């Protein structure tokens, strides 16, 4: 495995996404865990942006969606009560 380029990412990819990632330049390294394949692909171009907010960005989106769902439930409850 020393022949792999250091600027690549290795990850277990779901079998359903293998064709998509192969079209983006990823290559299959071998079998992975159940339902996945070990693949290697180019380093993410937005890596600096990912490191600036590694988890915060994910949670911001999840919180925004949860608030939207809560607001929708509140509106439905208000309509039913009226």
OpenMM code with the backbone's topology and positions (N, CA, C; nanometers):
from openmm import Vec3, app, unit

residues = "UNK UNK UNK UNK UNK UNK UNK UNK UNK UNK UNK UNK UNK UNK UNK UNK UNK UNK UNK UNK UNK UNK UNK UNK UNK UNK UNK UNK UNK UNK UNK UNK UNK UNK UNK UNK UNK UNK UNK UNK UNK UNK UNK UNK UNK UNK UNK UNK UNK UNK UNK UNK UNK UNK UNK UNK UNK UNK UNK UNK UNK UNK UNK UNK UNK UNK UNK UNK UNK UNK UNK UNK UNK UNK UNK UNK UNK UNK UNK UNK UNK UNK".split()
positions = [
    Vec3(0.0802, -0.1197, 0.0000),
    Vec3(0.0000, 0.0000, 0.0000),
    Vec3(0.0847, 0.1263, 0.0000),
    Vec3(0.2156, 0.1111, 0.0040),
    Vec3(0.3021, 0.2275, 0.0028),
    Vec3(0.3023, 0.2984, -0.1315),
    Vec3(0.2543, 0.2314, -0.2364),
    Vec3(0.2536, 0.2937, -0.3678),
    Vec3(0.1360, 0.3894, -0.3876),
    Vec3(0.0476, 0.3991, -0.2884),
    Vec3(-0.0660, 0.4893, -0.3002),
    Vec3(-0.0216, 0.6328, -0.2751),
    Vec3(-0.0784, 0.7223, -0.3494),
    Vec3(-0.0412, 0.8634, -0.3369),
    Vec3(-0.0898, 0.9203, -0.2040),
    Vec3(-0.0076, 1.0031, -0.1368),
    Vec3(-0.0485, 1.0594, -0.0069),
    Vec3(-0.1603, 1.1629, -0.0189),
    Vec3(-0.1871, 1.2104, -0.1387),
    Vec3(-0.2922, 1.3108, -0.1552),
    Vec3(-0.4259, 1.2477, -0.1946),
    Vec3(-0.4424, 1.1222, -0.1597),
    Vec3(-0.5661, 1.0514, -0.1879),
    Vec3(-0.6361, 1.0154, -0.0571),
    Vec3(-0.7647, 0.9916, -0.0673),
    Vec3(-0.8471, 0.9528, 0.0462),
    Vec3(-0.8881, 0.8077, 0.0270),
    Vec3(-0.8807, 0.7293, 0.1334),
    Vec3(-0.9303, 0.5919, 0.1302),
    Vec3(-1.0532, 0.5844, 0.2190),
    Vec3(-1.1586, 0.5182, 0.1694),
    Vec3(-1.2819, 0.5097, 0.2472),
    Vec3(-1.3607, 0.3858, 0.2069),
    Vec3(-1.4447, 0.3397, 0.3009),
    Vec3(-1.5385, 0.2334, 0.2701),
    Vec3(-1.6602, 0.2986, 0.2051),
    Vec3(-1.6921, 0.2556, 0.0843),
    Vec3(-1.7995, 0.3150, 0.0058),
    Vec3(-1.9098, 0.2108, -0.0129),
    Vec3(-2.0337, 0.2534, 0.0025),
    Vec3(-2.1475, 0.1637, -0.0195),
    Vec3(-2.1452, 0.1129, -0.1627),
    Vec3(-2.1800, -0.0136, -0.1785),
    Vec3(-2.1773, -0.0741, -0.3125),
    Vec3(-2.2645, 0.0019, -0.4117),
    Vec3(-2.3690, 0.0651, -0.3663),
    Vec3(-2.4587, 0.1372, -0.4569),
    Vec3(-2.3954, 0.2638, -0.5136),
    Vec3(-2.2872, 0.3141, -0.4527),
    Vec3(-2.2237, 0.4379, -0.5002),
    Vec3(-2.0927, 0.4139, -0.5735),
    Vec3(-2.0515, 0.2884, -0.5890),
    Vec3(-1.9224, 0.2574, -0.6507),
    Vec3(-1.9137, 0.3111, -0.7933),
    Vec3(-2.0148, 0.2886, -0.8745),
    Vec3(-2.0113, 0.3334, -1.0142),
    Vec3(-1.9993, 0.4855, -1.0221),
    Vec3(-2.0730, 0.5549, -0.9369),
    Vec3(-2.0672, 0.7012, -0.9363),
    Vec3(-1.9268, 0.7510, -0.9030),
    Vec3(-1.8649, 0.6922, -0.8013),
    Vec3(-1.7325, 0.7383, -0.7613),
    Vec3(-1.6241, 0.6967, -0.8613),
    Vec3(-1.6414, 0.5817, -0.9257),
    Vec3(-1.5452, 0.5429, -1.0288),
    Vec3(-1.5472, 0.6442, -1.1431),
    Vec3(-1.6642, 0.6989, -1.1745),
    Vec3(-1.6725, 0.7990, -1.2800),
    Vec3(-1.6064, 0.9309, -1.2377),
    Vec3(-1.5870, 0.9504, -1.1076),
    Vec3(-1.5210, 1.0704, -1.0568),
    Vec3(-1.3718, 1.0500, -1.0323),
    Vec3(-1.3184, 0.9355, -1.0727),
    Vec3(-1.1754, 0.9137, -1.0609),
    Vec3(-1.1321, 0.8273, -0.9440),
    Vec3(-1.2250, 0.7698, -0.8705),
    Vec3(-1.1904, 0.6813, -0.7601),
    Vec3(-1.1563, 0.5443, -0.8158),
    Vec3(-1.0806, 0.4658, -0.7398),
    Vec3(-1.0498, 0.3295, -0.7828),
    Vec3(-1.0763, 0.2323, -0.6684),
    Vec3(-1.1092, 0.1094, -0.7052),
    Vec3(-1.1409, 0.0061, -0.6085),
    Vec3(-1.0111, -0.0552, -0.5580),
    Vec3(-0.9961, -0.0636, -0.4248),
    Vec3(-0.8781, -0.1253, -0.3649),
    Vec3(-0.9052, -0.2683, -0.3225),
    Vec3(-1.0288, -0.2974, -0.2897),
    Vec3(-1.0620, -0.4335, -0.2482),
    Vec3(-1.1933, -0.4375, -0.1739),
    Vec3(-1.2275, -0.5561, -0.1253),
    Vec3(-1.3533, -0.5686, -0.0523),
    Vec3(-1.3460, -0.4944, 0.0807),
    Vec3(-1.4603, -0.4480, 0.1232),
    Vec3(-1.4671, -0.3780, 0.2507),
    Vec3(-1.5500, -0.4567, 0.3483),
    Vec3(-1.6178, -0.3856, 0.4331),
    Vec3(-1.7068, -0.4497, 0.5276),
    Vec3(-1.8350, -0.4886, 0.4561),
    Vec3(-1.9289, -0.5419, 0.5279),
    Vec3(-2.0535, -0.5876, 0.4673),
    Vec3(-2.1247, -0.4732, 0.3949),
    Vec3(-2.1495, -0.4921, 0.2668),
    Vec3(-2.2206, -0.3920, 0.1881),
    Vec3(-2.1351, -0.2760, 0.1417),
    Vec3(-2.0034, -0.2848, 0.1567),
    Vec3(-1.9182, -0.1746, 0.1142),
    Vec3(-1.7926, -0.2268, 0.0458),
    Vec3(-1.7241, -0.1340, -0.0196),
    Vec3(-1.5996, -0.1652, -0.0900),
    Vec3(-1.4975, -0.0602, -0.0509),
    Vec3(-1.3733, -0.1012, -0.0300),
    Vec3(-1.2663, -0.0072, 0.0018),
    Vec3(-1.2209, 0.0592, -0.1274),
    Vec3(-1.2284, 0.1926, -0.1294),
    Vec3(-1.1915, 0.2678, -0.2488),
    Vec3(-1.0947, 0.3795, -0.2125),
    Vec3(-1.0240, 0.4266, -0.3154),
    Vec3(-0.9317, 0.5383, -0.2998),
    Vec3(-0.9659, 0.6418, -0.4053),
    Vec3(-0.9652, 0.7683, -0.3634),
    Vec3(-0.9977, 0.8743, -0.4568),
    Vec3(-0.9176, 0.9986, -0.4291),
    Vec3(-0.9323, 1.0976, -0.5136),
    Vec3(-0.8575, 1.2219, -0.4973),
    Vec3(-0.8982, 1.2952, -0.3697),
    Vec3(-0.8033, 1.3679, -0.3131),
    Vec3(-0.8287, 1.4457, -0.1922),
    Vec3(-0.9358, 1.5493, -0.2220),
    Vec3(-1.0199, 1.5743, -0.1259),
    Vec3(-1.1260, 1.6727, -0.1431),
    Vec3(-1.0654, 1.8098, -0.1689),
    Vec3(-1.1197, 1.8816, -0.2644),
    Vec3(-1.0652, 2.0129, -0.2976),
    Vec3(-1.1000, 2.1166, -0.1925),
    Vec3(-1.2109, 2.0989, -0.1264),
    Vec3(-1.2540, 2.1945, -0.0237),
    Vec3(-1.2091, 2.1488, 0.1146),
    Vec3(-1.0962, 2.0846, 0.1225),
    Vec3(-1.0484, 2.0292, 0.2501),
    Vec3(-1.0290, 2.1382, 0.3545),
    Vec3(-0.9793, 2.2550, 0.3172),
    Vec3(-0.9596, 2.3629, 0.4143),
    Vec3(-1.0927, 2.4083, 0.4717),
    Vec3(-1.1941, 2.4156, 0.3885),
    Vec3(-1.3264, 2.4561, 0.4370),
    Vec3(-1.3830, 2.3513, 0.5309),
    Vec3(-1.3563, 2.2250, 0.5040),
    Vec3(-1.4043, 2.1180, 0.5908),
    Vec3(-1.3361, 2.1260, 0.7258),
    Vec3(-1.2082, 2.1585, 0.7285),
    Vec3(-1.1350, 2.1657, 0.8544),
    Vec3(-1.1715, 2.2891, 0.9356),
    Vec3(-1.2168, 2.3961, 0.8696),
    Vec3(-1.2569, 2.5157, 0.9427),
    Vec3(-1.3766, 2.4886, 1.0325),
    Vec3(-1.4724, 2.4136, 0.9841),
    Vec3(-1.5910, 2.3792, 1.0616),
    Vec3(-1.6224, 2.2310, 1.0406),
    Vec3(-1.5403, 2.1425, 1.0991),
    Vec3(-1.5562, 2.0010, 1.0678),
    Vec3(-1.6907, 1.9421, 1.1093),
    Vec3(-1.7421, 1.9816, 1.2235),
    Vec3(-1.8684, 1.9248, 1.2684),
    Vec3(-1.9763, 2.0306, 1.2731),
    Vec3(-1.9392, 2.1526, 1.3020),
    Vec3(-2.0370, 2.2594, 1.3151),
    Vec3(-2.1238, 2.2766, 1.1924),
    Vec3(-2.0656, 2.2654, 1.0742),
    Vec3(-2.1423, 2.2813, 0.9513),
    Vec3(-2.2481, 2.1744, 0.9353),
    Vec3(-2.2162, 2.0535, 0.9757),
    Vec3(-2.3123, 1.9439, 0.9664),
    Vec3(-2.4288, 1.9692, 1.0611),
    Vec3(-2.3964, 2.0066, 1.1843),
    Vec3(-2.5011, 2.0271, 1.2833),
    Vec3(-2.5856, 2.1494, 1.2526),
    Vec3(-2.5276, 2.2517, 1.1933),
    Vec3(-2.6061, 2.3690, 1.1553),
    Vec3(-2.7186, 2.3301, 1.0608),
    Vec3(-2.6871, 2.2477, 0.9627),
    Vec3(-2.7872, 2.2032, 0.8663),
    Vec3(-2.8924, 2.1167, 0.9345),
    Vec3(-2.8495, 2.0248, 1.0211),
    Vec3(-2.9443, 1.9379, 1.0899),
    Vec3(-3.0370, 2.0172, 1.1818),
    Vec3(-2.9827, 2.1148, 1.2521),
    Vec3(-3.0642, 2.1976, 1.3412),
    Vec3(-3.1640, 2.2802, 1.2609),
    Vec3(-3.1202, 2.3350, 1.1490),
    Vec3(-3.2114, 2.4137, 1.0649),
    Vec3(-3.3275, 2.3284, 1.0151),
    Vec3(-3.2990, 2.2057, 0.9721),
    Vec3(-3.4061, 2.1167, 0.9267),
    Vec3(-3.5003, 2.0807, 1.0404),
    Vec3(-3.4446, 2.0530, 1.1577),
    Vec3(-3.5291, 2.0189, 1.2730),
    Vec3(-3.6203, 2.1351, 1.3100),
    Vec3(-3.5680, 2.2578, 1.3053),
    Vec3(-3.6499, 2.3745, 1.3366),
    Vec3(-3.7611, 2.3938, 1.2334),
    Vec3(-3.7303, 2.3689, 1.1062),
    Vec3(-3.8327, 2.3794, 1.0025),
    Vec3(-3.9444, 2.2784, 1.0256),
    Vec3(-3.9071, 2.1548, 1.0603),
    Vec3(-4.0083, 2.0521, 1.0878),
    Vec3(-4.0920, 2.0887, 1.2102),
    Vec3(-4.0280, 2.1420, 1.3140),
    Vec3(-4.1007, 2.1818, 1.4346),
    Vec3(-4.1977, 2.2953, 1.4037),
    Vec3(-4.1535, 2.3913, 1.3243),
    Vec3(-4.2423, 2.5020, 1.2855),
    Vec3(-4.3622, 2.4508, 1.2060),
    Vec3(-4.3378, 2.3564, 1.1162),
    Vec3(-4.4470, 2.2997, 1.0364),
    Vec3(-4.5464, 2.2263, 1.1264),
    Vec3(-4.4957, 2.1512, 1.2248),
    Vec3(-4.5856, 2.0825, 1.3189),
    Vec3(-4.6663, 2.1830, 1.4006),
    Vec3(-4.6025, 2.2908, 1.4427),
    Vec3(-4.6731, 2.3960, 1.5194),
    Vec3(-4.7848, 2.4584, 1.4360),
    Vec3(-4.7568, 2.4855, 1.3070),
    Vec3(-4.8590, 2.5434, 1.2200),
    Vec3(-4.9773, 2.4472, 1.2017),
    Vec3(-4.9466, 2.3184, 1.1856),
    Vec3(-5.0538, 2.2188, 1.1704),
    Vec3(-5.1362, 2.2087, 1.2976),
    Vec3(-5.0722, 2.2113, 1.4128),
    Vec3(-5.1448, 2.2043, 1.5401),
    Vec3(-5.2330, 2.3274, 1.5579),
    Vec3(-5.1843, 2.4450, 1.5183),
    Vec3(-5.2639, 2.5671, 1.5289),
    Vec3(-5.3849, 2.5626, 1.4373),
    Vec3(-5.3694, 2.5059, 1.3167),
    Vec3(-5.4813, 2.4926, 1.2236),
    Vec3(-5.5874, 2.3981, 1.2789),
    Vec3(-5.5432, 2.2868, 1.3377),
    Vec3(-5.6372, 2.1900, 1.3925),
    Vec3(-5.7130, 2.2456, 1.5123),
    Vec3(-5.6439, 2.3270, 1.5926),
    Vec3(-5.7063, 2.3847, 1.7112),
    Vec3(-5.8075, 2.4924, 1.6738),
    Vec3(-5.7901, 2.5559, 1.5599),
    Vec3(-5.8790, 2.6671, 1.5199),
    Vec3(-6.0112, 2.6199, 1.4687),
] * unit.nanometer
topology = app.Topology()
chain = topology.addChain("A")
for resn in residues:
    res = topology.addResidue(resn, chain)
    for name in ("N", "CA", "C"):
        topology.addAtom(name, app.Element.getBySymbol(name[0]), res)
